[in-house]
Amino acid sequence: MRFLILLSSLVLVSVSDIAHAKDVLVESPNKTIQLVFTDDNDLAQYKLIYKGKELIKPSKLGFTFVKAPSFYRDFSLSEVSRNAVDLTWEQPWGEQRLIRDHHNEVLVSFTHKVDKNISFLVRARVFNDGIGFRYEVKNQGELAITRELTEFFLPDSHAGKAYWIPGQGRERYEYLYNETLLNQVATAHTPMTVEYPDGTHVAIHEAALVDFAGMSLTKQELGKFTADLAPRADGVLVRKKGDFTSPWRTITVGDSAVSLINSYISLNLNEPNKLGDVSWVEPGKYIGIWWGMHIDKFSWGSGEKHGATTERAIEYMDFAAKHGFDGVLVEGWNTGWDGDWIANSELFSFTQSYPDFDIKKVTDHAKSVGVKLIGHHETSGGITNYESQMEAGFALYEKVGVAQIKTGYVAHGQNLKRRDENGIMRYEYTDSQDVVNHFIKNVSTAAKYNLSINTHESVKDTGLRRTYPNWISRESARGQEYNSGWAAPNPPSHIPLLAFTRMLSGPMDFTPGIFDLDYERVNEGGPEWGNKEFLRPLSTIARQLAQYVVIYSPIQMAADLPQNYENKPSPFQFIKDVPTDWEETRALQGKVGDYVVIARKEKKHRQYSGNDWYLGAITDEKERTVTVALDFLSDDATYEAQIYRDGDKVDFKTNPYDIIIETKKVKKGDLITLRLAAAGGAAVRFKLL
């Protein structure tokens, strides 16, 4: 990975050489943000000022512990060091190849006024688009954290609008987003996004979640939220020995919704790549034996409807090779799927296949046609069972030529199963400390076998793809499978909400591209299943195409059955053309939950010249027209705009298939106007002529 260092300066000052200062202030490079640390009332606190307005009111810092003295009252503040950084670094894959890290840093110490041996540090970095701060604790021995006292005290709770999902709940992160006033939030997962009437947008999240519990936000009063850490099975939140650092607590801020998307604070706060040469990590597109199970055409378990057969896998691979896809995901090939597989996680084998699936024959055929088998490890939340077999499963995949694995943790969010050192089964949260560590163990172990991981039902993204570039994507949200008929479908506002909330954290394997919007399930689960509108994804075909640009992931699935693409070759062309690895990304327009417009420039790689741009636009249940200035195109160049847009007669309830495909010549500075039907969208390829 190439690093371009533009500026770095560091000034260190001994704590003992500094007289007590009431406040310590650090500004963003452009002076629009001021972060202030204080010890008013002998409490460790901070506040954030944005363009002269107090965006975070004085908010407490600290921890409480089982036995050790609390980091709470009677602390005094001193400054330790300052640092100014302006550098550019390169992602091996991503939505933006070159990322600028431009921030001012301060390190402060809070020391107990009576017992000077009790102290903690806070390191803060202030960017032009927000801040990150973390705790650094030294020489405090063995600690068991019972509370994190960090507050985020947002003003105007009666005016600020929050977009959030419940934290630490049964369905992990797979909820529909709430849109409420700030004072009506309960406990929320992060990122939580807040919109103020003057256009200011704020997103609270965390970065570099390593050996710690995931943070939710719990409302205490009005706009005051505290960090709420997911507990371990023993009731303690986090256990630490010796020196430790917490994850970064991040606050992204901007004057518009799209400014949040255009921020890279989370990535900048993570450690650089630890894996060395990662040229073996390959972005790309895939198809899979997956959607057929969700619509009840196939089954995961064995029997007459078994989806993962040798013959079907070979058929899918031939289709993938014919249309330029990189791989085929096969779920249900390994034993353990029969019966109540969600409850019986201990029965899964990660090396034993069902008799009707010959993994060698399948992978030999894959090599002969130039595609790869994408592996699958469903754990049903059985952490210990998976870890006991993980390396054997990885070794098998490496041997047969698999390069990527989709892992799954289909279990309720508080019921992941881990046996302790005494063999007793413990039940963990998806974002508890032990499960967070399991996910990192999974990706770091996979790297030894040159395998990339796409985690479903996983802990949220916190930018660790920078440190572990083989953590190529994850789900961590309500994806396409909820549109398959076994649950209420995602509403049209869902993607315009994801773009400004979940997607702020990192790539999402949403699995777009459903072309048959009229399927019917064989087994209907109750009286509500008879409503055909209920079964249908609330989408037009053009919207399905736009998802490939709006929803970022370096691996994108064409999720539908092969025959449904063969029946609609013209719109399928966009899926075949669109890349998944980008040189540059620009979020252009949007409003949280209403609509979003994003443009991306392809990265030069294999069949991609690096010259073309792509644009995706998606709206909620309201029809709207967007006019986009093509200022992102190159100077003195002409492009062919290949436009896939909602047809004049399209109706997502009765006629979702009407699509207009047209071309026109455009250049930089031109305007393009796109009508987005209700629950619709538009996808455009700007091909350099």
GUMIDREN-516911 format. One record per residue (C-alpha): residue in one letter; y, z, x negated. Coordinates in steps of 0.5 Angstrom, whole numbers, padded with zeros to 4 digits, always signed. Each point is the difference from the previous one (the first is absolute). Example, Ala and Ser with C-alpha at 12.3 -4.5 7.8 and 13.67 -1.06 7.14 Angstrom:
BEGIN
a-0009+0016-0025
s+0007-0002-0002
***
This chain:
BEGIN
m+0000+0000+0000
r+0007-0002-0003
f+0006+0005+0000
l+0007-0002-0001
i+0004+0006-0002
l+0007-0001+0002
l+0003+0007-0001
s-0003+0007-0001
s+0004+0007-0003
l-0002+0007+0000
v+0004+0006-0001
l-0004+0007-0001
v+0003+0006+0001
s-0003+0007-0001
v+0000+0005+0006
s+0002+0006-0004
d+0006-0004-0003
i+0003-0001+0007
a+0004+0004+0004
h-0002+0001+0008
a+0003-0006+0004
k+0001+0001+0007
d-0002-0007+0002
v-0003-0006-0004
l+0002-0007+0002
v-0003-0006-0001
e+0002-0007+0002
s-0003-0007+0001
p+0002-0005-0005
n+0005-0003+0006
k+0003+0007+0002
t-0002-0001+0007
i-0005+0006+0000
q+0001+0007-0003
l-0006+0005+0000
v+0002+0007-0001
f-0004+0006-0002
t+0003+0007+0001
d-0002+0007+0000
d+0004+0002+0006
n-0002+0007+0003
d-0005+0000-0006
l-0004-0005+0003
a-0003-0006-0003
q+0003-0006+0004
y+0003-0007+0000
k+0004-0005+0004
l+0001-0007+0000
i+0007-0004+0001
y+0000-0007+0002
k+0006-0004+0000
g+0004+0006+0001
k-0004+0003+0006
e-0005+0006-0001
l-0007-0004+0002
i-0004+0006-0002
k+0003+0007+0001
p-0002+0006-0004
s-0007+0000-0001
k-0005+0005-0003
l-0004-0001-0006
g-0006+0004-0002
f-0008+0002+0002
t-0003+0006+0002
f-0007+0002-0003
v-0006+0005+0002
k+0001+0005-0006
a+0006-0003-0005
p+0007+0002+0002
s+0003-0005+0004
f+0005-0005-0002
y+0005+0002+0005
r+0006+0005+0000
d+0004+0002-0006
f+0000-0006-0004
s+0005-0003-0004
l+0002-0007-0002
s+0001-0003-0007
e+0000-0007-0003
v-0005-0002-0005
s+0001-0007-0001
r+0002-0007+0002
n-0002-0007-0001
a+0002-0007+0002
v-0005-0006+0001
d+0001-0007+0001
l-0006-0004-0001
t-0004-0006+0003
w-0008+0000+0000
e-0005-0005+0003
q-0005+0001+0005
p-0007-0003-0001
w+0000-0002+0007
g+0005+0002+0006
e+0005-0002+0005
q+0005+0000-0006
r-0002-0002-0007
l+0006+0003-0004
i+0002+0007+0002
r+0007+0003-0002
d+0000+0008-0001
h+0007+0002-0001
h+0001+0007+0001
n+0004+0006-0002
e-0005+0007-0001
v+0001+0007-0001
l-0004+0006-0001
v+0002+0006+0002
s-0004+0007+0000
f+0000+0006+0005
t-0001+0007-0003
h-0001+0006+0003
k+0006+0005-0001
v-0004+0006-0002
d-0007-0003-0003
k+0002-0005-0004
n-0007-0002-0001
i+0000-0003+0007
s+0003-0007+0000
f-0001-0007+0002
l+0003-0007-0001
v+0002-0005+0004
r+0001-0007-0003
a+0004-0005+0005
r+0001-0007-0001
v+0006-0004+0004
f+0000-0007+0001
n+0005-0004+0004
d-0005+0000+0006
g-0002+0007+0000
i-0003+0006-0004
g-0007+0003-0002
f-0001+0007-0002
r-0006+0004-0003
y-0002+0007-0002
e-0002+0001-0007
v-0003+0007-0001
k-0002+0003-0007
n-0004+0006-0002
q-0001+0003+0007
g-0007+0001-0001
e-0005-0002+0006
l+0003-0001+0006
a-0002-0001+0008
i+0006-0003+0004
t+0001+0003+0007
r+0006-0004+0002
e+0005-0005-0003
l+0007+0002+0002
t+0003-0007-0001
e+0005-0001+0005
f+0003-0007+0003
f+0006+0002+0004
l+0002-0006+0003
p+0007+0000+0004
d+0001-0002+0007
s-0007+0001+0003
h+0003-0001+0007
a+0002-0007-0002
g-0005-0002-0006
k-0006-0004+0003
a-0006+0001-0004
y-0006-0005+0000
w-0007+0004-0002
i-0007+0002+0002
p-0003+0006+0000
g-0002+0004-0006
q-0007+0003-0002
g-0003-0003+0006
r-0007-0002+0003
e+0001-0007-0001
r+0003+0000-0007
y+0006-0005-0001
e-0003-0004+0006
y+0005+0001+0005
l+0005-0004+0004
y+0007+0002-0002
n+0005+0005+0004
e+0007-0002+0000
t+0004+0007+0002
l+0006+0003-0002
l+0000+0004-0006
n+0000+0007+0003
q-0007-0002+0004
v-0004-0002-0006
a-0006+0005+0000
t-0004-0001-0007
a+0000-0006-0003
h-0003-0004-0005
t+0004-0004-0005
p+0003-0005-0001
m+0005+0003+0006
t+0006-0005+0001
v+0006+0003+0003
e+0006-0005+0003
y+0007+0003+0001
p+0005-0004+0005
d+0004-0002-0006
g-0005-0004-0003
t-0003+0005-0005
h-0007+0000-0001
v-0004+0005-0003
a-0008+0000-0002
i-0003+0007-0003
h-0007-0001-0004
e-0003+0002-0006
a-0002-0004-0006
a-0006+0001-0005
l-0004+0005+0004
v-0005+0002-0005
d-0004+0007+0000
f+0004+0002+0005
a+0000+0001+0008
g+0003-0006+0004
m+0007+0002+0003
s+0002+0000+0007
l+0006+0002+0003
t+0001+0006+0005
k+0006+0001+0004
q+0003+0007+0000
e+0006-0001+0004
l+0004-0006+0002
g+0000-0004-0006
k-0003+0005-0005
f-0007-0002-0002
t-0004+0003-0005
a-0006-0003-0005
d-0006+0001+0004
l-0006-0001-0005
a-0007-0001+0002
p-0005+0006-0001
r-0006+0000-0004
a-0006+0002+0003
d+0001+0007-0002
g+0006+0001+0003
v+0005+0000-0006
l+0004-0006-0001
v+0000-0002-0007
r-0004+0003-0006
k+0003-0001-0007
k-0002+0003-0007
g+0006+0000-0005
d+0005-0005+0000
f+0001-0005+0005
t+0005-0004+0004
s+0000-0002+0007
p+0001-0007+0003
w+0007-0003+0001
r+0003+0002+0006
t+0004-0007+0002
i+0006-0001+0004
t+0002-0007+0001
v+0007-0002+0003
g+0003-0006+0002
d+0006-0004+0005
s-0006-0004+0003
a-0007+0001+0002
v-0002-0006-0005
s+0003+0004-0005
l-0006+0005+0000
i-0005-0006-0001
n+0004-0003-0006
s+0000+0007-0004
y-0006+0001-0005
i+0002+0008-0001
s-0008+0002+0001
l-0002-0005-0005
n+0005+0002-0005
l-0002+0007+0000
n-0007-0001-0001
e-0003-0001-0007
p-0001-0006-0003
n-0007-0004+0000
k-0006+0005-0003
l-0005-0006+0000
g+0002-0004-0006
d-0002-0008+0001
v+0000-0001+0008
s-0001-0007+0000
w-0006+0001+0004
v+0004+0002+0006
e+0000-0006+0004
p+0005-0001+0006
g-0003-0005+0005
k-0002-0001+0007
y-0007+0001+0004
i-0004+0000+0006
g-0005+0004+0002
i-0006+0002+0005
w+0005+0006+0003
w+0003-0003+0006
g-0006-0002+0004
m-0002+0008-0001
h+0006+0002+0004
i+0000-0005+0005
d-0008+0002+0001
k-0003-0007-0002
f-0003+0003-0006
s-0002+0007-0001
w+0000+0004-0007
g-0007+0003+0001
s-0006-0003+0000
g-0003-0004+0005
e+0000-0007+0004
k+0008+0000+0000
h+0000+0003-0008
g+0007-0004-0003
a-0002+0001-0007
t-0006-0005-0001
t-0001-0004-0006
e+0001-0007+0004
r+0006+0002+0003
a+0003+0003-0006
i-0001-0007-0003
e+0003-0004+0006
y+0006+0004-0001
m+0000-0001-0007
d+0000-0008+0001
f+0005+0001+0005
a+0004+0004-0006
a-0001-0005-0005
k+0002-0006+0004
h+0007+0003+0002
g+0002+0003-0006
f-0002+0007+0001
d-0001+0005-0006
g-0006+0004+0003
v-0004+0002+0006
l+0000+0008+0002
v-0007+0002+0003
e+0000+0006+0004
g-0007+0004+0002
w-0004-0003-0006
n-0002+0007-0002
t-0005+0005+0003
g+0003+0006+0004
w+0003-0004+0006
d-0005+0001+0005
g+0002+0005+0006
d+0006+0005-0001
w+0002-0003-0006
i+0007+0004+0000
a-0004+0007+0001
n-0006-0002-0005
s+0004-0001-0007
e-0005+0003-0004
l-0005-0006+0002
f+0004-0005-0003
s-0003-0004-0006
f+0005-0004-0005
t-0006-0004-0003
q-0005-0001+0005
s+0001-0006+0005
y-0003-0001+0006
p-0006-0005+0000
d+0004-0006+0003
f+0005+0000-0005
d-0002-0002-0007
i+0006+0002-0005
k-0002-0005-0006
k-0001-0006+0005
v+0007+0001+0003
t+0003+0001-0007
d-0004-0005-0003
h+0003-0005+0005
a+0007+0003+0000
k+0000-0002-0008
s-0003-0007+0002
v+0006-0002+0005
g+0006+0004-0004
v+0001+0006+0004
k-0002+0008+0000
l-0003+0005+0004
i+0005+0005+0002
g-0004+0007+0000
h+0000+0005+0005
h-0001+0008-0001
e+0001+0004+0007
t-0001+0007-0001
s+0002+0003+0007
g+0003+0005-0004
g-0006+0002-0004
i+0004+0002-0007
t-0006+0003-0003
n-0005-0005+0002
y+0005-0006-0002
e+0001+0004-0007
s-0007+0001-0002
q-0001-0008+0001
m+0006-0003-0002
e-0001-0002-0007
a-0007-0003+0002
g+0004-0004+0006
f+0005-0002-0005
a-0005-0002-0005
l-0004-0004+0005
y+0006-0004+0002
e+0002-0001-0007
k-0007-0003-0001
v+0001-0005+0005
g+0007-0002-0001
v+0004+0004+0005
a+0007+0001-0002
q+0003+0003+0006
i-0003+0006+0005
k+0003+0002+0007
t-0002+0007+0001
g+0000+0004+0006
y+0001+0007+0002
v-0001+0000+0008
a+0000+0007+0002
h+0005+0005+0003
g+0006+0001-0004
q-0002+0008-0001
n-0007-0001-0001
l-0002-0004-0006
k-0006+0003-0003
r+0000+0003-0007
r-0006+0005-0003
d+0003+0006-0004
e-0003+0002-0007
n-0005+0005+0004
g-0002-0006+0004
i+0004+0002+0007
m+0002-0006+0004
r+0008+0001+0000
y+0005-0004+0005
e+0006-0003-0003
y+0006-0004+0002
t+0001-0007-0002
d+0006+0002-0004
s-0002+0007-0002
q+0000+0001-0008
d-0008-0001-0001
v+0000-0006+0004
v+0006-0003-0003
n-0003+0001-0007
h-0006-0004+0003
f+0004-0006+0001
i+0002+0000-0007
k-0007+0001-0003
n-0002-0006+0005
v+0005-0005-0003
s+0000+0003-0007
t-0008+0000+0000
a+0000-0007+0003
a+0005-0003-0006
k-0006+0002-0005
y-0004-0006+0004
n+0006-0005+0001
l+0000+0002+0007
s+0006+0000+0005
i+0001+0005+0006
n+0002-0002+0007
t+0000+0007+0003
h+0000+0001+0008
e+0001+0006+0003
s+0003+0003-0006
v+0005+0004-0002
k+0007-0003+0000
d+0003-0004-0006
t+0005+0003-0004
g+0001-0005-0006
l-0007+0001-0004
r-0001-0007+0000
r+0005+0000-0006
t-0005+0005-0004
y-0006-0003+0003
p+0001-0008+0001
n-0007+0000+0003
w+0002+0004+0006
i+0001-0007+0003
s+0002+0002+0007
r-0002+0005+0006
e+0001+0001+0007
s+0003+0007+0002
a+0002-0003+0007
r-0002-0003+0006
g-0002-0006-0002
q-0003-0007+0004
e-0006+0003+0002
y+0003+0004+0006
n+0002-0007+0003
s-0008-0001+0001
g-0001+0003+0006
w-0003+0007-0001
a+0007+0004+0000
a+0007-0002+0003
p+0003-0006-0004
n+0006+0001-0005
p+0006-0001+0004
p+0005-0006-0002
s+0005+0005-0003
h-0006+0003-0005
i+0001-0005-0006
p+0008+0000+0000
l-0001+0008+0000
l-0006-0001-0006
a+0005-0004-0004
f+0005+0006+0000
t-0004+0006-0001
r-0008-0001-0002
m+0002-0006-0004
l+0005+0003-0004
s-0006+0004-0004
g-0003-0006-0002
p-0005-0006+0002
m-0004+0000+0006
d-0007-0003+0002
f+0002-0002+0007
t-0005-0005+0001
p+0004-0006+0003
g-0001-0007+0003
i-0004+0001+0007
f+0000-0007+0003
d-0004+0002+0006
l+0004+0004+0004
d-0005+0000+0006
y-0006+0003-0002
e-0004+0004+0005
r-0004+0006-0003
v-0008+0000+0003
n+0000+0008+0001
e+0006+0002+0004
g+0001+0007-0001
g+0003+0002+0006
p+0005-0002+0006
e+0006-0001-0004
w-0004-0005-0004
g+0000-0005+0006
n+0007-0002-0001
k+0000-0006-0005
e+0007+0001-0002
f-0002+0007-0002
l-0005-0003-0005
r+0005-0006-0003
p+0004+0001-0006
l+0007+0000+0002
s+0002-0006-0004
t+0001-0007-0001
i-0003-0005-0005
a+0006+0000-0003
r+0001+0007-0001
q-0007+0000-0003
l+0002-0004-0005
a+0007+0003-0002
q-0004+0007-0001
y-0002-0003-0007
v+0007+0000-0002
v+0002+0006+0003
i-0005+0005-0001
y-0001+0000-0008
s-0007+0000-0003
p-0002-0003-0006
i-0007-0001+0003
q+0001-0003+0007
m-0006-0001+0005
a-0001-0006+0005
a-0003+0005+0005
d-0003-0005+0005
l-0006-0003+0001
p-0001-0007-0004
q-0001-0004+0006
n+0007+0002+0003
y+0004-0003-0006
e-0004-0006+0000
n+0002-0001+0008
k+0007+0001-0002
p+0001-0004-0007
s+0008-0001+0000
p+0002+0007+0000
f-0006+0002-0004
q+0004-0004-0006
f+0005+0005+0000
i-0005+0006-0002
k-0004-0005-0005
d+0007-0001-0003
v+0003+0007+0000
p+0000+0004-0007
t-0001+0007-0001
d+0003+0001-0006
w+0008+0000-0001
e+0005-0001-0005
e+0005+0002+0005
t+0001+0004+0006
r+0006+0000+0005
a+0001+0004+0006
l+0005-0004+0004
q+0001+0003+0007
g-0003+0005+0005
k+0001+0006+0004
v-0005+0005+0000
g-0005-0001+0006
d+0003-0006+0002
y-0001-0006-0005
v+0000-0002-0007
v+0001-0006-0005
i-0003+0000-0007
a+0000-0006-0005
r-0004+0000-0006
k+0000-0005-0006
e-0007-0001-0003
k-0002+0002-0007
k-0003-0006-0004
h-0007+0001+0000
r-0006-0005+0000
q+0001-0004+0006
y+0007+0002+0001
s+0006-0003-0004
g+0005+0006+0001
n+0005-0004+0003
d-0001+0001+0008
w+0003+0005+0004
y-0004+0003+0007
l+0004+0003+0006
g-0003+0004+0005
a+0003+0003+0006
i-0003+0005+0006
t+0003+0003+0006
d-0002+0005+0005
e-0001-0001+0007
k+0007-0003+0001
e+0002-0008-0001
r+0005-0001-0005
t+0003-0005-0005
v+0002+0001-0007
t+0004-0004-0005
v-0002+0000-0007
a+0005-0002-0006
l-0005-0003-0005
d+0004+0003-0006
f-0006+0002-0003
l-0002-0008-0002
s+0001-0002-0007
d+0007-0004-0001
d+0000-0008+0000
a-0007+0000+0003
t-0003-0003+0006
y-0005+0003+0004
e-0005-0002+0006
a+0000+0005+0005
q-0007+0001+0003
i+0002+0004+0007
y-0005+0003+0004
r+0003+0003+0006
d-0001+0002+0007
g-0001-0006+0005
d+0005-0001+0006
k-0006+0002+0005
v-0003+0006-0004
d-0001+0007+0003
f-0004+0005-0003
k-0003+0002+0006
t-0002-0006+0003
n+0001-0006-0005
p+0000+0003-0007
y-0002-0006-0003
d+0006-0005+0001
i+0003-0001-0007
i+0004-0005-0003
i-0001-0003-0007
e+0006-0004-0003
t+0003-0002-0007
k+0007-0001-0002
k+0004+0000-0007
v+0004+0005-0002
k+0004+0003-0006
k+0004+0006-0002
g+0005+0003+0005
d-0003-0004+0006
l-0001+0004+0006
i-0007+0000+0004
t+0000+0003+0007
l-0007+0002+0003
r-0001+0002+0007
l-0005+0006+0000
a-0004+0001+0007
a-0002+0006+0002
a-0005+0003-0004
g+0001-0006-0004
g+0002-0002-0007
a+0001-0006-0005
a-0003-0002-0007
v+0004-0005-0005
r-0002-0003-0006
f+0005-0002-0004
k-0003-0006-0005
l+0004-0002-0006
l+0001-0008+0001
***
